[in-house]
Amino acid sequence: MFSTRTKISRARAMSAPVLLTRRLFRRGAQADVARRGIHWMLDRAAVAIRRKSSLGYHQHRMRRVPALKSLAARAVSMIRHEGWAVFLRRSFSVRRWARIVRRTDAFAAGGDVVGTIDLPLDAISRATGGISGWALSRSGRIDRVEIFIDGRAIGYAALCMPRTDIEADLPEARVCGFHINIDPEQLPAADTMDVAFTVHLMSGEVHAFPARPLPLRADTNIDSSASSPRSAPPPATRRAERKIRIACFAHDLGYGGGQLYLQELLRQFAARAQVDCVVCSPSDGPLHRELTSLGFAVEIIPEPPRTHVDRHDQATHALGTWLLRQQFDCVLANTLSGFYAVNAAHDVRVPSLWAIHESFPLSTWSGFYTEERPGSEFLLARIKTALSRCSAVIFEAEATRQMFLAYGREDRFLKIPYGIDVSTIDRFLQTFDRGEARASLGISPKSQALLCMGTVERRKQQIFLAQAFAEILTEHRDAELLLVGDYPSSYSTALHQYLEEKGLGRGIRVIPVAPDPYPWYALADGFVLLSALESMPRSMLEAMAFGLPVLASRVFGIPELVDDGTSGLLIEPNSLRSAVEGLHKLLSLSDNEHSSMARAAREKITRDHDSHGYAEKYLALIRRLAT
C-alpha cells in the first residue's frame, strides 16, 4: 500500500496513534495539550515520511507542512466533539495514512496527458464545495482545465497549484495541481453527481477524462439560526462636543491589501481630526507602529472560537459588552472575517459599517475560514446574520456587491470605490531617480521590467504567471518579471523550486514583501496581475496611478477599473494561451501606445479613485449612523 520511496513501514505508520495517545494521556487531555501533542506527532511523521523527498529533511524540521497543520486542527476539534474513540477510528486507519504518505508516479500507466480528480476524498460538501486534482502533459503545455458536473461545463479551474506528491521528470510536476470553487447553486439536487474534466493543450488538442461519481454531503448547521440579541441598555447619547469614537476591526496587521485599505482610510481620518479610532486585531504586525504614529490605539483582541457555537456566542457577547463599556459610537469591520464584530455591535445597539473586499461565494469563503473543521458549520449562518444586521455594507466593486445582494437589504449594500492618495505618489516621483534605481538592481535601460505586486499565494497565481512568462522569453529576451511580495509558505517554496528547475532565475526575480512599494512601481515598465479572484486590488490602483499599463484577468471588479485597450489589457482567467497572448501584446506596445495607455490609466485613478473622495463618503456615512 505504501510506496517504497517513502522509506516508512506500515508498522511505523500505525505506531503514530499509539505514540500520540500515550503522550496526551500522560500530560492530560486538555485541548491545548492535545494540540501540542498532535502537532508534535505530525511533525515527526512529516520528517519520517518526507526525509528522502526533494523538499529536504531540514525544511520540514523548521516548518510544518500546512496540510498537516490543518489535519491537526481538525483532529483537536474531532476529539472535543466526538470523543477519542471516533478520533482514533477515523483518523488513524491504514487507509488514511496511506493517503498522507502516498506518492504518485504520474506516467506509470502510460499516456502523454495524465491526471485525475482526487479531492474531495469521499463526498463533496453542499455548503463549501470545491474540487481539486492534477493534470500533466508530455506532449505540450496545458492551456486550461475545464470542469464538468453531470456533463455540464461549470468553468475553468485555477492552474499551477503545488503538488509535491506527483512525481515525473518534468518541472511542471510539482505545480500540476488545479482547483475550482463551486457555487452551491451549480450543484444538482440529486444525492450524487458525476465530475469530469477536459485538458486543453496549447496546440489545440483536447483530452477528456472519465467522470468520477461523488456523493453530495448536506452539512448539518449546528444552531444555524441567528444568535438572539442580548438584552442591553441603549448606548449613551453621544455628546456633541466630543469626537466620534470608532472601533475598527482588522483580521491582522500585516501588509496585505485589505489591511492597507484600512490604514489609508484611517490616515485620511487622522488628517481630518474628526474621529477617535481604536484598531482591534487578533494578531499583531508591522502596521501596529504606523497606526499608533497616526494617533490611534491598537488592541490585540482574539477572535471568537470557530468550532464551538456556545463559546463563539459567549465571546461575541463579551465583545459587545466591551464596545458598550468603551462608549463606541460606531464599529467598522474590515474584510469578511469581521462578521463577529458586526454581530457584537448589533447585540448592544451600536451601528456598524462593514467593508467587504472578498469576491468569493460566501459558502466558499466560509469553508476557507473554518478549514471545514467539525463543529464550525454554524459560522456560515453567523456570517449571513451579520450581513442582514449590518447598518451599511461597503463594497469597492459593483460586481462584488451584486454577488452579496441576496443576503441583505439593497439600500444598505453600498458601493464606495476604493481610493489611494495620488498626491503622495506625485511627491514621491518628484525626487525619485528611476535610472539610478534600475541600475542598482542590474536592470538594463533597454530591459522591459514587468511588475507583479502582491503577496505570493495561490489566489494571486504567481506560478501561473511565471509559466506564461517563460513562454514569451524566447521572443522578448529583454523582458524581466519582478514578483514582489514573497514570504515563507508552501506556495512560495513551490514557486522557487519551479523557477530553479526551469532555469528562470535570470528572467524572473522573487522579492520579499516590500514595506515601501513605491520604488518598484516607479522603476517598472508595466504591471501584471493574473488572479482568478479580485475585487479591486490596491496594487493595481497604485500601478495605474504611477502611469503603468496593466495586464489583468477579466474578473469581478477589474473591468470596472481597466478599460480594455485604453487604460490596460484584459485577458480570460485561468487560460495559459490568453495569458501568453496578453504578455506578448503588453511587451509589444509601441512608445506611443505605451504612453497613451499610461496616461489613460493615470487619469482614471486621479478622477475616480483618489482617497480624499472616498474618505469623505465614509465620514458622512459614519456621522449619519453615529448621530
LINLIN-V242348 format. One record per residue. N is the residue number from 0. RES is the residue in one small letter. PSI is psi as a letter, one per 30 degrees, with the letter a starting at -180 (NA if undefined). NEAR is the number of other C-alpha atoms within 10 Angstrom. Layout:
<<N RES PSI NEAR> <N RES PSI NEAR>>
This chain:
<<0 m e 12> <1 f k 19> <2 s k 14> <3 t f 10> <4 r f 13> <5 t f 16> <6 k h 13> <7 i k 17> <8 s l 14> <9 r e 12> <10 a e 9> <11 r e 10> <12 a e 20> <13 m f 14> <14 s f 12> <15 a e 17> <16 p e 18> <17 v e 12> <18 l e 13> <19 l e 18> <20 t e 16> <21 r e 12> <22 r e 19> <23 l e 18> <24 f f 13> <25 r e 9> <26 r f 11> <27 g k 12> <28 a h 17> <29 q l 12> <30 a e 14> <31 d e 11> <32 v e 16> <33 a e 24> <34 r e 20> <35 r e 15> <36 g e 23> <37 i e 26> <38 h e 22> <39 w e 16> <40 m e 18> <41 l e 20> <42 d e 20> <43 r e 15> <44 a e 20> <45 a e 19> <46 v e 20> <47 a e 18> <48 i e 20> <49 r g 19> <50 r e 19> <51 k g 13> <52 s l 13> <53 s f 9> <54 l f 14> <55 g k 12> <56 y e 16> <57 h e 10> <58 q e 14> <59 h f 18> <60 r e 14> <61 m f 9> <62 r k 12> <63 r k 19> <64 v k 17> <65 p e 11> <66 a e 10> <67 l e 17> <68 k e 16> <69 s e 14> <70 l e 17> <71 a e 21> <72 a e 17> <73 r e 22> <74 a e 22> <75 v e 25> <76 s e 22> <77 m e 21> <78 i e 18> <79 r e 19> <80 h f 14> <81 e f 12> <82 g l 12> <83 w e 16> <84 a e 9> <85 v e 12> <86 f e 19> <87 l e 16> <88 r e 10> <89 r e 13> <90 s f 16> <91 f h 17> <92 s l 13> <93 v e 14> <94 r e 12> <95 r e 11> <96 w e 17> <97 a e 16> <98 r e 12> <99 i e 15> <100 v f 21> <101 r k 17> <102 r k 18> <103 t k 12> <104 d j 14> <105 a e 23> <106 f g 18> <107 a e 10> <108 a g 8> <109 g l 8> <110 g l 11> <111 d f 12> <112 v j 20> <113 v l 18> <114 g l 18> <115 t l 19> <116 i j 22> <117 d f 12> <118 l k 15> <119 p l 15> <120 l e 11> <121 d e 12> <122 a l 16> <123 i k 21> <124 s k 20> <125 r f 21> <126 a e 25> <127 t h 23> <128 g k 20> <129 g l 18> <130 i k 18> <131 s l 18> <132 g a 20> <133 w l 25> <134 a k 25> <135 l k 25> <136 s k 20> <137 r f 15> <138 s g 13> <139 g l 15> <140 r k 18> <141 i k 24> <142 d e 22> <143 r l 24> <144 v k 25> <145 e k 18> <146 i k 21> <147 f k 16> <148 i j 20> <149 d h 16> <150 g f 13> <151 r k 12> <152 a k 15> <153 i f 17> <154 g l 15> <155 y k 22> <156 a l 23> <157 a k 25> <158 l l 28> <159 c h 28> <160 m k 24> <161 p k 24> <162 r i 19> <163 t f 18> <164 d f 15> <165 i k 21> <166 e k 17> <167 a l 15> <168 d h 10> <169 l k 15> <170 p f 16> <171 e f 23> <172 a e 23> <173 r f 22> <174 v h 26> <175 c g 22> <176 g l 24> <177 f l 23> <178 h k 20> <179 i k 19> <180 n k 20> <181 i k 20> <182 d k 18> <183 p f 17> <184 e f 9> <185 q f 12> <186 l k 20> <187 p l 14> <188 a f 10> <189 a l 8> <190 d f 11> <191 t l 16> <192 m l 20> <193 d k 16> <194 v k 20> <195 a l 21> <196 f l 25> <197 t k 19> <198 v k 24> <199 h k 21> <200 l l 20> <201 m f 16> <202 s f 12> <203 g f 11> <204 e k 12> <205 v k 16> <206 h j 13> <207 a k 13> <208 f k 16> <209 p l 12> <210 a k 17> <211 r k 15> <212 p k 15> <213 l k 18> <214 p l 16> <215 l k 20> <216 r k 15> <217 a j 12> <218 d k 14> <219 t j 11> <220 n j 15> <221 i j 14> <222 d h 14> <223 s f 16> <224 s l 12> <225 a k 14> <226 s k 17> <227 s k 9> <228 p k 14> <229 r k 14> <230 s k 9> <231 a k 12> <232 p l 9> <233 p k 10> <234 p l 15> <235 a k 11> <236 t k 10> <237 r k 15> <238 r k 9> <239 a f 8> <240 e f 6> <241 r l 10> <242 k l 14> <243 i k 22> <244 r k 19> <245 i k 21> <246 a j 25> <247 c k 24> <248 f j 27> <249 a l 24> <250 h f 20> <251 d l 20> <252 l h 26> <253 g a 17> <254 y h 20> <255 g l 15> <256 g e 16> <257 g e 21> <258 q e 18> <259 l e 16> <260 y e 21> <261 l e 22> <262 q e 21> <263 e e 18> <264 l e 22> <265 l e 22> <266 r e 21> <267 q e 20> <268 f e 20> <269 a e 17> <270 a f 10> <271 r f 12> <272 a h 12> <273 q f 14> <274 v l 19> <275 d j 19> <276 c k 24> <277 v k 20> <278 v k 24> <279 c k 22> <280 s k 21> <281 p f 15> <282 s l 16> <283 d l 17> <284 g l 11> <285 p f 12> <286 l f 18> <287 h e 21> <288 r e 14> <289 e e 13> <290 l e 22> <291 t e 13> <292 s f 11> <293 l f 15> <294 g g 15> <295 f k 19> <296 a l 16> <297 v k 21> <298 e k 17> <299 i j 14> <300 i j 14> <301 p l 12> <302 e l 18> <303 p l 20> <304 p k 16> <305 r f 19> <306 t g 22> <307 h j 19> <308 v e 21> <309 d e 12> <310 r e 13> <311 h e 20> <312 d e 19> <313 q e 13> <314 a e 18> <315 t e 23> <316 h e 23> <317 a e 14> <318 l e 22> <319 g e 25> <320 t e 18> <321 w e 15> <322 l e 22> <323 l e 22> <324 r e 11> <325 q f 11> <326 q h 18> <327 f k 23> <328 d f 27> <329 c l 25> <330 v k 28> <331 l j 25> <332 a k 28> <333 n k 24> <334 t l 19> <335 l f 23> <336 s f 18> <337 g g 22> <338 f e 22> <339 y e 26> <340 a e 31> <341 v e 27> <342 n e 30> <343 a e 27> <344 a e 32> <345 h e 20> <346 d f 22> <347 v g 22> <348 r h 20> <349 v k 24> <350 p l 22> <351 s k 28> <352 l k 24> <353 w j 26> <354 a j 22> <355 i k 23> <356 h f 23> <357 e k 19> <358 s g 23> <359 f k 20> <360 p k 16> <361 l e 20> <362 s e 23> <363 t e 18> <364 w e 18> <365 s e 22> <366 g e 20> <367 f e 12> <368 y e 16> <369 t f 17> <370 e g 16> <371 e h 17> <372 r k 20> <373 p k 21> <374 g f 21> <375 s g 22> <376 e f 25> <377 f f 21> <378 l e 27> <379 l e 21> <380 a e 19> <381 r e 22> <382 i e 23> <383 k e 20> <384 t e 21> <385 a e 26> <386 l e 25> <387 s f 17> <388 r f 21> <389 c k 25> <390 s e 22> <391 a k 24> <392 v k 27> <393 i k 22> <394 f k 26> <395 e f 22> <396 a k 25> <397 e e 16> <398 a e 18> <399 t e 22> <400 r e 23> <401 q e 13> <402 m e 14> <403 f f 21> <404 l f 14> <405 a f 12> <406 y g 16> <407 g a 18> <408 r k 16> <409 e e 14> <410 d f 10> <411 r f 17> <412 f j 21> <413 l l 16> <414 k j 16> <415 i j 19> <416 p k 20> <417 y k 25> <418 g l 24> <419 i l 25> <420 d j 20> <421 v e 20> <422 s e 14> <423 t e 10> <424 i e 15> <425 d e 12> <426 r e 10> <427 f e 13> <428 l f 15> <429 q f 8> <430 t g 8> <431 f k 14> <432 d j 12> <433 r e 16> <434 g e 12> <435 e e 12> <436 a e 15> <437 r e 19> <438 a e 12> <439 s f 10> <440 l g 9> <441 g g 9> <442 i j 19> <443 s k 15> <444 p f 12> <445 k f 8> <446 s k 15> <447 q j 19> <448 a j 23> <449 l k 27> <450 l k 24> <451 c j 28> <452 m j 28> <453 g l 23> <454 t k 22> <455 v j 25> <456 e l 19> <457 r e 19> <458 r e 14> <459 k f 19> <460 q h 23> <461 q e 26> <462 i e 24> <463 f e 23> <464 l e 22> <465 a e 20> <466 q e 21> <467 a e 23> <468 f e 23> <469 a f 19> <470 e f 18> <471 i f 16> <472 l e 15> <473 t e 10> <474 e e 9> <475 h i 17> <476 r f 11> <477 d g 16> <478 a k 21> <479 e k 22> <480 l k 23> <481 l j 19> <482 l j 23> <483 v k 20> <484 g g 21> <485 d k 20> <486 y l 16> <487 p k 10> <488 s l 15> <489 s e 17> <490 y e 22> <491 s e 21> <492 t e 15> <493 a e 20> <494 l e 25> <495 h e 16> <496 q e 17> <497 y e 23> <498 l e 21> <499 e e 13> <500 e f 12> <501 k f 14> <502 g h 13> <503 l g 17> <504 g f 13> <505 r e 10> <506 g f 18> <507 i k 19> <508 r k 16> <509 v j 20> <510 i k 14> <511 p l 13> <512 v k 18> <513 a j 16> <514 p e 11> <515 d j 8> <516 p f 15> <517 y e 17> <518 p e 16> <519 w e 21> <520 y e 22> <521 a f 21> <522 l f 23> <523 a l 24> <524 d f 22> <525 g l 26> <526 f k 25> <527 v k 29> <528 l j 21> <529 l h 25> <530 s k 22> <531 a f 22> <532 l j 21> <533 e k 23> <534 s d 25> <535 m i 26> <536 p k 22> <537 r e 18> <538 s e 20> <539 m e 26> <540 l e 26> <541 e e 23> <542 a e 27> <543 m e 28> <544 a f 28> <545 f g 24> <546 g h 27> <547 l k 30> <548 p k 32> <549 v k 27> <550 l k 26> <551 a l 26> <552 s k 24> <553 r i 21> <554 v k 21> <555 f c 21> <556 g f 21> <557 i e 20> <558 p f 19> <559 e f 16> <560 l e 22> <561 v k 24> <562 d j 16> <563 d k 16> <564 g f 11> <565 t e 16> <566 s g 25> <567 g a 25> <568 l k 22> <569 l k 22> <570 i l 21> <571 e k 16> <572 p l 21> <573 n h 25> <574 s j 23> <575 l e 25> <576 r e 20> <577 s e 18> <578 a e 27> <579 v e 20> <580 e e 14> <581 g e 21> <582 l e 22> <583 h e 18> <584 k e 12> <585 l e 22> <586 l f 18> <587 s g 12> <588 l k 13> <589 s l 10> <590 d e 9> <591 n e 9> <592 e e 15> <593 h e 21> <594 s e 15> <595 s e 15> <596 m e 25> <597 a e 24> <598 r e 19> <599 a e 21> <600 a e 27> <601 r e 21> <602 e e 16> <603 k e 18> <604 i e 25> <605 t e 19> <606 r e 9> <607 d f 14> <608 h h 22> <609 d k 20> <610 s f 23> <611 h e 17> <612 g e 18> <613 y f 19> <614 a e 22> <615 e e 15> <616 k e 13> <617 y e 16> <618 l e 18> <619 a e 11> <620 l e 13> <621 i e 22> <622 r e 14> <623 r e 10> <624 l e 16> <625 a f 18> <626 t NA 13>>
